[in-house]
């Protein structure tokens, strides 16, 4: 029983959701992910995402809006960037704004736990993390808007988005983190690769009296 429980916890921490009750995702917290810049990326209702089950619980009305760094360098092809190795850490250090201005870090899913990635980003000075999913939702693959093939090879699609679980060490994490869909993350990376600044907005809108989000 102990082995089975440990295995289930590990799957949750790295985003594998076999046997996970998807009603426990934090999408019900009513956070919102938006990209106000460049203007072509703006979507009226924001971007579909999942919020991590660890980190701070932001009050309604809170907003973090900063430029995104990570995953690519201008003029260099998009690469898988999980922030699980010293090489990845060295790469982000070379990208950070010289004026030490706040930034949000984009990090690929895979290779180590979500909490490990966010903790490393936090130590590097990030004010938030956006995970780029490496796996398609089955419905997106079926309608042809997402390809299962990528740097990690051909991964089977998932019926639901991953649960962004804690590995048991997340009590020291003080910045928020969201997971966005694979095809949406590729759109962000394609702009970063051409040197176009991208600003992400992570917010927790105040619910209206009728239960909608303002």
Secondary structure per residue as TSV (DSSP state, phi and psi in degrees):
chain	resnum	aa	ss	phi	psi
A	1	X	-	360.0	-41.6
A	2	X	H	-63.4	-39.5
A	3	X	H	-64.1	-43.5
A	4	X	H	-63.0	-41.2
A	5	X	H	-66.0	-40.9
A	6	X	H	-65.0	-39.9
A	7	X	H	-64.8	-40.8
A	8	X	H	-63.7	-40.5
A	9	X	H	-63.6	-42.2
A	10	X	H	-62.6	-43.2
A	11	X	H	-60.5	-40.5
A	12	X	H	-65.7	-40.5
A	13	X	H	-67.0	-32.4
A	14	X	H	-99.7	2.8
A	15	X	T	95.3	6.9
A	16	X	-	-83.9	128.9
A	17	X	-	-114.9	26.0
A	18	X	T	-64.3	122.6
A	19	X	T	80.6	5.4
A	20	X	-	-89.3	137.9
A	21	X	-	-75.5	108.3
A	22	X	G	-72.8	-5.6
A	23	X	G	-72.9	-8.5
A	24	X	G	-91.4	1.7
A	25	X	S	-64.9	155.4
A	26	X	G	-87.5	11.7
A	27	X	G	-57.7	-28.0
A	28	X	G	-67.3	-15.1
A	29	X	G	-68.6	-14.6
A	30	X	-	69.6	37.8
A	31	X	-	-77.2	165.1
A	32	X	E	-136.7	139.9
A	33	X	E	-116.8	125.0
A	34	X	E	-137.9	155.5
A	35	X	E	-124.7	92.5
A	36	X	E	-71.8	-24.0
A	37	X	E	-136.2	135.9
A	38	X	S	-67.6	156.6
A	39	X	G	-58.3	-29.6
A	40	X	G	-64.7	-19.8
A	41	X	G	-88.9	-7.7
A	42	X	-	-67.8	133.8
A	43	X	-	-124.1	133.8
A	44	X	T	-52.9	-41.0
A	45	X	T	-103.0	11.4
A	46	X	-	79.2	-171.2
A	47	X	B	-108.2	138.6
A	48	X	-	-62.1	136.9
A	49	X	E	-161.0	172.0
A	50	X	E	-125.6	139.7
A	51	X	E	-96.2	145.7
A	52	X	-	-64.1	149.9
A	53	X	S	-84.9	8.4
A	54	X	S	-134.6	172.2
A	55	X	S	94.9	-174.0
A	56	X	-	-71.2	151.6
A	57	X	-	-98.6	98.9
A	58	X	-	-71.2	143.7
A	59	X	-	-72.1	153.3
A	60	X	T	-58.8	137.6
A	61	X	T	97.6	-9.1
A	62	X	-	-76.3	146.0
A	63	X	E	-144.3	137.1
A	64	X	E	-122.1	118.9
A	65	X	E	-131.4	109.7
A	66	X	E	-145.9	166.1
A	67	X	E	-70.4	143.8
A	68	X	E	-90.6	140.1
A	69	X	E	-129.2	161.2
A	70	X	-	115.0	148.6
A	71	X	S	86.8	-35.2
A	72	X	-	-144.2	161.0
A	73	X	-	-123.6	145.0
A	74	X	T	-52.8	129.9
A	75	X	T	83.9	-2.1
A	76	X	S	-115.9	138.2
A	77	X	-	-59.0	150.1
A	78	X	-	-59.9	136.0
A	79	X	-	-129.8	160.9
A	80	X	-	-73.5	131.6
A	81	X	-	-142.8	94.9
A	82	X	-	-96.3	-11.1
A	83	X	S	62.5	30.7
A	84	X	-	-105.4	-2.1
A	85	X	S	-129.6	161.3
A	86	X	H	-65.0	-30.1
A	87	X	H	-63.4	-41.1
A	88	X	H	-66.1	-38.6
A	89	X	H	-63.6	-43.1
A	90	X	H	-62.6	-37.1
A	91	X	H	-64.9	-44.6
A	92	X	H	-67.4	-33.1
A	93	X	H	-60.9	-34.3
A	94	X	H	-75.3	-17.0
A	95	X	H	-93.7	-20.1
A	96	X	S	-62.3	144.8
A	97	X	-	-60.4	132.2
A	98	X	T	-63.9	-23.5
A	99	X	T	-87.8	7.2
A	100	X	-	60.5	27.6
A	101	X	-	-69.1	154.1
A	102	X	-	-61.1	151.7
A	103	X	-	-152.1	158.3
A	104	X	E	-108.5	136.8
A	105	X	E	-103.3	131.5
A	106	X	E	-95.9	127.7
A	107	X	E	-132.7	137.2
A	108	X	E	-75.4	146.7
A	109	X	S	-70.5	146.6
A	110	X	-	116.4	158.5
A	111	X	S	79.4	-33.3
A	112	X	S	-149.8	173.8
A	113	X	-	-71.1	157.1
A	114	X	H	-60.5	-41.5
A	115	X	H	-62.5	-38.1
A	116	X	H	-62.1	-43.6
A	117	X	H	-62.5	-47.1
A	118	X	H	-67.1	-38.8
A	119	X	H	-61.7	-43.3
A	120	X	H	-63.9	-44.1
A	121	X	H	-61.0	-40.7
A	122	X	H	-61.0	-43.5
A	123	X	H	-65.6	-27.7
A	124	X	T	-80.7	-8.1
A	125	X	T	106.5	4.4
A	126	X	-	-66.8	147.8
A	127	X	S	-100.2	-4.9
A	128	X	E	-170.4	161.5
A	129	X	E	-130.4	137.1
A	130	X	E	-117.7	116.3
A	131	X	E	-80.4	134.2
A	132	X	E	-94.7	113.9
A	133	X	-	-63.1	146.9
A	134	X	S	-109.1	9.5
A	135	X	S	-133.3	138.8
A	136	X	-	-79.4	149.9
A	137	X	B	-74.7	143.6
A	138	X	H	-60.8	-36.4
A	139	X	H	-66.9	-35.6
A	140	X	H	-70.6	-37.1
A	141	X	H	-66.6	-39.5
A	142	X	H	-64.2	-34.3
A	143	X	T	-94.7	4.1
A	144	X	T	83.0	16.5
A	145	X	S	-98.6	-3.1
A	146	X	-	-143.7	134.7
A	147	X	-	-104.1	135.6
A	148	X	S	-74.6	-15.9
A	149	X	E	-82.5	140.0
A	150	X	E	-166.7	-163.9
A	151	X	T	-62.8	-29.9
A	152	X	T	-81.0	3.0
A	153	X	E	93.6	-165.8
A	154	X	E	-90.8	108.8
A	155	X	-	-101.4	140.6
A	156	X	-	-64.8	146.5
A	157	X	-	-68.9	163.7
A	158	X	B	-118.9	140.7
A	159	X	S	-67.8	-34.8
A	160	X	S	-128.4	162.7
A	161	X	-	-70.9	158.2
A	162	X	-	-71.0	149.8
A	163	X	-	-84.0	125.2
A	164	X	-	-87.4	80.7
A	165	X	-	-85.7	159.8
A	166	X	-	-85.1	145.7
A	167	X	-	-95.4	10.3
A	168	X	S	97.1	-5.0
A	169	X	-	-116.4	10.9
A	170	X	G	-82.2	5.8
A	171	X	G	-63.8	-23.7
A	172	X	G	-92.4	3.4
A	173	X	-	-86.5	127.8
A	174	X	-	-119.0	5.3
A	175	X	S	-118.2	151.0
A	176	X	E	-80.7	160.4
A	177	X	E	-146.9	139.0
A	178	X	E	-123.3	153.3
A	179	X	E	-110.7	128.9
A	180	X	E	-113.2	159.3
A	181	X	-	-61.7	152.2
A	182	X	H	-56.5	-48.4
A	183	X	H	-70.6	-30.0
A	184	X	H	-71.2	-40.0
A	185	X	H	-64.3	-36.2
A	186	X	H	-65.1	-32.9
A	187	X	H	-65.5	-41.8
A	188	X	H	-62.4	-47.6
A	189	X	H	-63.1	-36.9
A	190	X	H	-63.4	-33.8
A	191	X	H	-75.7	-40.5
A	192	X	H	-60.4	-37.9
A	193	X	H	-65.1	-26.7
A	194	X	T	-93.5	4.8
A	195	X	T	86.2	8.6
A	196	X	-	-79.2	124.0
A	197	X	-	-64.1	138.0
A	198	X	-	-124.9	128.0
A	199	X	E	-109.8	127.3
A	200	X	E	-104.7	145.8
A	201	X	E	-124.1	116.9
A	202	X	E	-105.3	118.5
A	203	X	E	-139.3	164.3
A	204	X	-	-131.1	80.1
A	205	X	-	-59.5	151.4
A	206	X	-	-76.1	126.7
A	207	X	B	-64.7	138.7
A	208	X	-	-77.2	162.2
A	209	X	T	-56.4	-27.2
A	210	X	T	-86.1	4.0
A	211	X	S	95.7	-10.8
A	212	X	-	-76.7	168.3
A	213	X	B	-98.1	128.9
A	214	X	-	-81.9	360.0
